[in-house]
Amino acid sequence: MADALERVTNLVALLMEARSPLTQDQIIHELAGQYPAGDAAQRGAFERDKAMLREIGVPLESEVLGGNDAGRTAYRIDRARYELADLQLAPDEQAALQLAVAAARLADAQFGLLKLGGDRSSAPVVVANIPDLPALPAIREASAARAQVVFGYHGSLRRLYPYALLLRERYWYVIGLDVDRDEVRTYRVDRLEGELAVGEAAAFERPVDFDPRSTFPTDPKLLGDEPAARAEVLIDEPRAAAIALELGDAALISQRPDGSIVVEVPCANIDAFRSWLFGIGEYAEVLAPAEVRAGVVAWLQAMAGAR
Amino acid sequence: MTGRRGPRPTSDRLRRLLVMLPWLMEHGEVTVDEMCDRFELTEAELVKDLELAAMCGLPPFVDEMVDVFIDEGRVYAGVPRLFTRPLRLTAPEGFALLAAARVAMQLPGADVDGALARALQKLAAVLGDDAVVMETPQPLAAAMVVDAAQRSARLHITYWSPAADQRTERDITPRRVFFDGGYWYVIADDHRSGEERTFRIDRIEQCELTGVIDEPREVEVPRADTWFADDELPAAVLRVPASGGWVAERYPTRSVQQDGDGWRIEVTVASERWLRDLLLRLGAEAHVVEPAEWVNLGATAAAEVLRRYS
């Protein structure tokens, strides 16, 4: 039996050169002696080959035949889709891209550069560690193709038209139109749950000049499902000036004679709200709403009692 | 790729072969050494894969066979017929190339109208019109620090250390500049301590050239999340529930281990105040394992804040 690399290389050549799609039987016949004997072993090996081709990005297409072969699946590789388009990079553009790839230190970028004919370069003085997440490439492709994505988030399924991806500080966010809520929403990509499903291309139009930076809530406390929720928080004098500066005039509800202030703060994202609140330690006190205040008290009591 | 052990998966070999063959067809004749270096293979691996490729194609037509042979350290390719172009970029390759180019456009000293911008445009034209924005801050001192790193120039800086809550002045020789987790850092020879130190560039409040040029020296940049900026600081071991895993994403850690359904994380403690606030945010399910002096820190802090609500 042939080496698996030889067989699968021949399979690519066969499916690219074939004039019409080939069924599994036809493929095994053409590649005589390269698949193991026996139906089950053949089917298993063929399935593994197909999975391998898809894994490395070979555009393997399948169709169910009609007529005499009704119900059978046939396979082909469209040469035009298989082949890398020639980017026609000028030498200086190639060199600049090589430097960028060396600086970013992403293995996939280095391999992509090989395909483009670039050389490896040694790492430059300035380098960047870019957070890498498995879902990012598929979301980027869906965004470029204007395809809907479906994913789990906080335990429920979200359908999103992904307008954009944003790297801010150390997190990647996907920003788009939440189809069920009919609102532009922001989701942290590392918090997506389960498999990401990508729909048909050309499902939506991205608003002209959409800029993720301007729609992204500048305040992480706004991230969440009820962007309108607000809490009233009393800030003591020692920290009042700094907090007033951080939140801006619009958040200021009142100023007290002792120098303390009451501010209005988004609290839809309760984790982010608590983080902000406890960053001010004993100088901050939640006044309202009652359930947020009670939640903070319960949180602290559980901690104090855990001693 | 380097440091790889054991048999190579067929998918890796195929992925590489589908890039090697078109490249070889285009070049016609190259040395084995050059190919090994370029494709990060040992000579034995390269020879094995090319010999196999030479048996590939669609018999019985001779002109549809891959025509490659190796002789005396050189690789020769015949008339290209099959595999004349590399396999298209996969989604991860496309994403990574664009990400690399986009972040490089924002590196201190990048030429935003130059060759890289043109390369990025060509890439984006092939890979589709997405909207990916990578924000990197541009601290004031960055340009001068990068310039100094490129020519081993010694700088005099004023640096604010939040842990010690104080400013210090010192001379440093920048070696490498890197971006990680939203901040720019510089690895430098610190002439005050006589050691290599890592500084956050946005905490460099003042910066000037001393006129001294030091010998060039290579330093390694740590991979993401494998380092911490201030290694003279104390550490604490925390036990956090699964929901507290963000601590390891957000802060410098010395070790992270799965512990039942949660995590055991050793964090660098910038200051007791910082650890106290962190514990308040983590809540009752998290606690300090060691050192002993901080085991009760969370409960004490919670009781203090709780007094406001009584």
Boltz contact constraints between the chains, C-beta under 6 A:
constraints:
  - contact:
      token1: [A, 3]
      token2: [B, 52]
      max_distance: 6.0
  - contact:
      token1: [A, 4]
      token2: [B, 10]
      max_distance: 6.0
  - contact:
      token1: [A, 5]
      token2: [B, 10]
      max_distance: 6.0
  - contact:
      token1: [A, 5]
      token2: [B, 13]
      max_distance: 6.0
  - contact:
      token1: [A, 5]
      token2: [B, 14]
      max_distance: 6.0
  - contact:
      token1: [A, 5]
      token2: [B, 52]
      max_distance: 6.0
  - contact:
      token1: [A, 6]
      token2: [B, 52]
      max_distance: 6.0
  - contact:
      token1: [A, 6]
      token2: [B, 55]
      max_distance: 6.0
  - contact:
      token1: [A, 6]
      token2: [B, 56]
      max_distance: 6.0
  - contact:
      token1: [A, 8]
      token2: [B, 14]
      max_distance: 6.0
  - contact:
      token1: [A, 9]
      token2: [B, 56]
      max_distance: 6.0
  - contact:
      token1: [A, 10]
      token2: [B, 56]
      max_distance: 6.0
  - contact:
      token1: [A, 13]
      token2: [B, 57]
      max_distance: 6.0
  - contact:
      token1: [A, 13]
      token2: [B, 58]
      max_distance: 6.0
  - contact:
      token1: [A, 13]
      token2: [B, 82]
      max_distance: 6.0
  - contact:
      token1: [A, 52]
      token2: [B, 11]
      max_distance: 6.0
  - contact:
      token1: [A, 55]
      token2: [B, 11]
      max_distance: 6.0
  - contact:
      token1: [A, 56]
      token2: [B, 11]
      max_distance: 6.0
  - contact:
      token1: [A, 56]
      token2: [B, 15]
      max_distance: 6.0
  - contact:
      token1: [A, 57]
      token2: [B, 90]
      max_distance: 6.0
  - contact:
      token1: [A, 83]
      token2: [B, 85]
      max_distance: 6.0
  - contact:
      token1: [A, 84]
      token2: [B, 85]
      max_distance: 6.0
  - contact:
      token1: [A, 84]
      token2: [B, 86]
      max_distance: 6.0
  - contact:
      token1: [A, 84]
      token2: [B, 88]
      max_distance: 6.0
  - contact:
      token1: [A, 85]
      token2: [B, 126]
      max_distance: 6.0
  - contact:
      token1: [A, 87]
      token2: [B, 122]
      max_distance: 6.0
  - contact:
      token1: [A, 89]
      token2: [B, 119]
      max_distance: 6.0
  - contact:
      token1: [A, 92]
      token2: [B, 115]
      max_distance: 6.0
  - contact:
      token1: [A, 93]
      token2: [B, 115]
      max_distance: 6.0
  - contact:
      token1: [A, 93]
      token2: [B, 118]
      max_distance: 6.0
  - contact:
      token1: [A, 93]
      token2: [B, 119]
      max_distance: 6.0
  - contact:
      token1: [A, 96]
      token2: [B, 115]
      max_distance: 6.0
  - contact:
      token1: [A, 96]
      token2: [B, 116]
      max_distance: 6.0
  - contact:
      token1: [A, 96]
      token2: [B, 119]
      max_distance: 6.0
  - contact:
      token1: [A, 97]
      token2: [B, 119]
      max_distance: 6.0
  - contact:
      token1: [A, 100]
      token2: [B, 100]
      max_distance: 6.0
  - contact:
      token1: [A, 100]
      token2: [B, 101]
      max_distance: 6.0
  - contact:
      token1: [A, 100]
      token2: [B, 104]
      max_distance: 6.0
  - contact:
      token1: [A, 101]
      token2: [B, 100]
      max_distance: 6.0
  - contact:
      token1: [A, 103]
      token2: [B, 104]
      max_distance: 6.0
  - contact:
      token1: [A, 104]
      token2: [B, 100]
      max_distance: 6.0
  - contact:
      token1: [A, 104]
      token2: [B, 103]
      max_distance: 6.0
  - contact:
      token1: [A, 106]
      token2: [B, 96]
      max_distance: 6.0
  - contact:
      token1: [A, 106]
      token2: [B, 100]
      max_distance: 6.0
  - contact:
      token1: [A, 108]
      token2: [B, 92]
      max_distance: 6.0
  - contact:
      token1: [A, 108]
      token2: [B, 93]
      max_distance: 6.0
  - contact:
      token1: [A, 108]
      token2: [B, 96]
      max_distance: 6.0
  - contact:
      token1: [A, 109]
      token2: [B, 96]
      max_distance: 6.0
  - contact:
      token1: [A, 109]
      token2: [B, 97]
      max_distance: 6.0
  - contact:
      token1: [A, 109]
      token2: [B, 100]
      max_distance: 6.0
  - contact:
      token1: [A, 111]
      token2: [B, 93]
      max_distance: 6.0
  - contact:
      token1: [A, 112]
      token2: [B, 89]
      max_distance: 6.0
  - contact:
      token1: [A, 112]
      token2: [B, 93]
      max_distance: 6.0
  - contact:
      token1: [A, 112]
      token2: [B, 97]
      max_distance: 6.0
  - contact:
      token1: [A, 114]
      token2: [B, 19]
      max_distance: 6.0
  - contact:
      token1: [A, 115]
      token2: [B, 19]
      max_distance: 6.0
  - contact:
      token1: [A, 115]
      token2: [B, 86]
      max_distance: 6.0
  - contact:
      token1: [A, 125]
      token2: [B, 149]
      max_distance: 6.0
  - contact:
      token1: [A, 125]
      token2: [B, 150]
      max_distance: 6.0
  - contact:
      token1: [A, 125]
      token2: [B, 176]
      max_distance: 6.0
  - contact:
      token1: [A, 126]
      token2: [B, 107]
      max_distance: 6.0
  - contact:
      token1: [A, 126]
      token2: [B, 146]
      max_distance: 6.0
  - contact:
      token1: [A, 126]
      token2: [B, 177]
      max_distance: 6.0
  - contact:
      token1: [A, 127]
      token2: [B, 178]
      max_distance: 6.0
  - contact:
      token1: [A, 127]
      token2: [B, 221]
      max_distance: 6.0
  - contact:
      token1: [A, 128]
      token2: [B, 103]
      max_distance: 6.0
  - contact:
      token1: [A, 128]
      token2: [B, 179]
      max_distance: 6.0
  - contact:
      token1: [A, 129]
      token2: [B, 180]
      max_distance: 6.0
  - contact:
      token1: [A, 129]
      token2: [B, 224]
      max_distance: 6.0
  - contact:
      token1: [A, 130]
      token2: [B, 99]
      max_distance: 6.0
  - contact:
      token1: [A, 130]
      token2: [B, 103]
      max_distance: 6.0
  - contact:
      token1: [A, 136]
      token2: [B, 95]
      max_distance: 6.0
  - contact:
      token1: [A, 137]
      token2: [B, 91]
      max_distance: 6.0
  - contact:
      token1: [A, 137]
      token2: [B, 92]
      max_distance: 6.0
  - contact:
      token1: [A, 137]
      token2: [B, 95]
      max_distance: 6.0
  - contact:
      token1: [A, 138]
      token2: [B, 91]
      max_distance: 6.0
  - contact:
      token1: [A, 140]
      token2: [B, 95]
      max_distance: 6.0
  - contact:
      token1: [A, 140]
      token2: [B, 130]
      max_distance: 6.0
  - contact:
      token1: [A, 141]
      token2: [B, 91]
      max_distance: 6.0
  - contact:
      token1: [A, 143]
      token2: [B, 130]
      max_distance: 6.0
  - contact:
      token1: [A, 144]
      token2: [B, 128]
      max_distance: 6.0
  - contact:
      token1: [A, 144]
      token2: [B, 129]
      max_distance: 6.0
  - contact:
      token1: [A, 144]
      token2: [B, 130]
      max_distance: 6.0
  - contact:
      token1: [A, 164]
      token2: [B, 131]
      max_distance: 6.0
  - contact:
      token1: [A, 165]
      token2: [B, 132]
      max_distance: 6.0
  - contact:
      token1: [A, 166]
      token2: [B, 133]
      max_distance: 6.0
  - contact:
      token1: [A, 167]
      token2: [B, 134]
      max_distance: 6.0
  - contact:
      token1: [A, 168]
      token2: [B, 135]
      max_distance: 6.0
  - contact:
      token1: [A, 169]
      token2: [B, 182]
      max_distance: 6.0
  - contact:
      token1: [A, 170]
      token2: [B, 181]
      max_distance: 6.0
  - contact:
      token1: [A, 170]
      token2: [B, 182]
      max_distance: 6.0
  - contact:
      token1: [A, 212]
      token2: [B, 133]
      max_distance: 6.0
  - contact:
      token1: [A, 274]
      token2: [B, 281]
      max_distance: 6.0
  - contact:
      token1: [A, 275]
      token2: [B, 281]
      max_distance: 6.0
  - contact:
      token1: [A, 278]
      token2: [B, 277]
      max_distance: 6.0
  - contact:
      token1: [A, 278]
      token2: [B, 280]
      max_distance: 6.0
  - contact:
      token1: [A, 278]
      token2: [B, 281]
      max_distance: 6.0
  - contact:
      token1: [A, 279]
      token2: [B, 277]
      max_distance: 6.0
  - contact:
      token1: [A, 282]
      token2: [B, 304]
      max_distance: 6.0
  - contact:
      token1: [A, 282]
      token2: [B, 305]
      max_distance: 6.0
  - contact:
      token1: [A, 285]
      token2: [B, 308]
      max_distance: 6.0
  - contact:
      token1: [A, 297]
      token2: [B, 309]
      max_distance: 6.0
  - contact:
      token1: [A, 299]
      token2: [B, 283]
      max_distance: 6.0
  - contact:
      token1: [A, 300]
      token2: [B, 302]
      max_distance: 6.0
  - contact:
      token1: [A, 300]
      token2: [B, 305]
      max_distance: 6.0
  - contact:
      token1: [A, 300]
      token2: [B, 306]
      max_distance: 6.0
  - contact:
      token1: [A, 302]
      token2: [B, 284]
      max_distance: 6.0
  - contact:
      token1: [A, 303]
      token2: [B, 284]
      max_distance: 6.0
  - contact:
      token1: [A, 303]
      token2: [B, 298]
      max_distance: 6.0
  - contact:
      token1: [A, 303]
      token2: [B, 299]
      max_distance: 6.0
  - contact:
      token1: [A, 303]
      token2: [B, 302]
      max_distance: 6.0
  - contact:
      token1: [A, 304]
      token2: [B, 299]
      max_distance: 6.0
  - contact:
      token1: [A, 304]
      token2: [B, 302]
      max_distance: 6.0
  - contact:
      token1: [A, 304]
      token2: [B, 303]
      max_distance: 6.0
  - contact:
      token1: [A, 304]
      token2: [B, 306]
      max_distance: 6.0
  - contact:
      token1: [A, 306]
      token2: [B, 284]
      max_distance: 6.0
  - contact:
      token1: [A, 306]
      token2: [B, 299]
      max_distance: 6.0
  - contact:
      token1: [A, 307]
      token2: [B, 296]
      max_distance: 6.0
  - contact:
      token1: [A, 307]
      token2: [B, 299]
      max_distance: 6.0
